Amino acid sequence: MTHFLEGELSSAELDPQTARFRIIPVPLERTVSYGAGTAGGPAAILEASVELERLFRGTETCAQGIATEEPVDCTGSLPEVMEAIARRTEAVVKSGAIPVTLGGEHALSYGAVRGVARALDRPLGIVQIDAHADLRKAYQGERHSHASVMQLLAEEDGISIAQFGVRALCAEEVARRDTCRVFYRDAEELVTQNIHAVDLPDDFPEDIYVSFDVDGLDPSILPATGTPVPGGLGYYQALSLCRHALKGRRLVGCDIVELAPDKHSTVSNFTTAQITYALMSLAD
C-alpha cells in the first residue's frame, strides 16, 4: 500500500502514534447512480500524492505527521460498512488526531461523520463542497445512498450543514434545506459573482468537518468523477471558501470523495491529492 506523501515523510512523520493526521482509505462503491469507478479513488489519490511537494502555501503541514491506515473493508452490508468507518474515525479523534477519509462514494460520509461526532460528544457542523445537495430520502430505495447522506446526517443526527457549490438538486431537497435549516450558497451565485468567502451563521458549531465531493469543482478542472455537472467552483475558489469557513473554528475531520479515476489521464488524481493536502493545511 502506498502511503500519503510517500518518499517525502520521515519515519517520525509517518508514526501513527504521533501523527496529527490519519489517512483512512475507503474504497466504497455501492450506490453510484451514473458513472462508476469510485472504488479506485483512494488508491489513485495515494499514488498521486507521491508527486506532491511538502510545501503548500508557505507551510510544511506534513511536518506534523501523516500516517496512512489500511483501507476499510467495504464488503459487508452498508450499515456494517458505515459502522466500520465510524469506528475508525472515532478512534482517530479520541487519539487526538484528525481523520482524513479518502473515498470512494459520498455515502461513506455518514459513517465518517458519525464517528467524529461520537468522539467529540459536542455540536458538529459540516462544510460541504458539492455539485449536489445529497438531501434525498432513501434515493432509489437505499437509505445509505450517496444522494441521501446529508439527509441522514441532518434529520437523524441533527448535524448542522453548510453547502457550497450545489447546482443540481430536486424539489424534495429544496424543501428539506428549509426544514433542516441548511445554510447554503449555490454555484451560480458563487461563480458568476466570483465569491471566495462566505461567513457562516454566528450559531454554526465551532467544530467543523469538511466533506469535499470533487464534483463540486467544475468538470473542466476535475473531469474524473461519476456525476459531473457544468458550472462548478474553481480550484482556488473552493479552497478559499473552506478556509474562510474555518476562521475562528476548528477542523476536526474531513473526507474527499467521488474521484472516479480515468486510466487515460492523471490530472484529476493529482488535483484530488492536492486538495487533500490543502484541507490538512487548514488545521494549522
Residue, then its C-alpha position, 0 to 999 in steps of 0.5 A: m500500500t502506498h502511503f500519503l506523501e510517500g518518499e517525502l515523510s520521515s519515519a517520525e512523520l509517518d508514526p501513527q502514534t504521533a501523527r496529527f493526521r490519519i489517512i483512512p482509505v475507503p474504497l466504497e462503491r455501492t450506490v453510484s447512480y451514473g458513472a462508476g469507478t469510485a472504488g479506485g479513488p483512494a488508491a489513485i489519490l495515494e499514488a498521486s500524492v507521491e508527486l506532491e511537494r511538502l510545501f503548500r502555501g508557505t507551510e510544511t503541514c506534513a511536518q506534523g505527521i501523516a500516517t496512512e491506515e489500511p483501507v476499510d473493508c467495504t464488503g459487508s452490508l452498508p450499515e456494517v460498512m458505515e459502522a466500520i468507518a465510524r469506528r475508525t474515525e472515532a478512534v482517530v479523534k479520541s487519539g487526538a488526531i484528525p481523520v482524513t477519509l479518502g473515498g470512494e462514494h459520498a455515502l461513506s460520509y455518514g459513517a465518517v461523520r458519525g464517528v467524529a461526532r461520537a468522539l467529540d460528544r459536542p455540536l458538529g457542523i459540516v462544510q460541504i463542497d458539492a455539485h449536489a445537495d445529497l438531501r434525498k430520502a432513501y434515493q432509489g430505495e437505499r437509505h445509505s445512498h450517496a444522494s441521501v447522506m446529508q439527509l441522514l446526517a441532518e434529520e437523524d443526527g441533527i448535524s448542522i450543514a453548510q453547502f457550497g457549490v450545489r447546482a443540481l438538486c430536486a424539489e424534495e431537497v429544496a424543501r428539506r434545506d428549509t426544514c433542516r435549516v441548511f445554510y447554503r450558497d449555490a454555484e451560480e451565485l458563487v461563480t458568476q459573482n466570483i465569491h471566495a468567502v462566505d461567513l457562516p451563521d454566528d450559531f454554526p458549531e465551532d467544530i467543523y468537518v469538511s466533506f469535499d465531493v470533487d464534483g463540486l469543482d467544475p468538470s473542466i478542472l476535475p473531469a474524473t468523477g461519476t456525476p459531473v455537472p457544468g458550472g462548478l467552483g474553481y480550484y482556488q475558489a473552493l479552497s478559499l471558501c473552506r478556509h474562510a469557513l474555518k476562521g475562528r473554528r476548528l477542523v476536526g475531520c474531513d473526507i474527499v470523495e467521488l474521484a472516479p479515476d480515468k486510466h487515460s489521464t492523471v490530472s484529476n488524481f493529482t488535483t484530488a491529492q492536492i486538495t487533500y493536502a490543502l484541507m490538512s493545511l487548514a488545521d494549522 
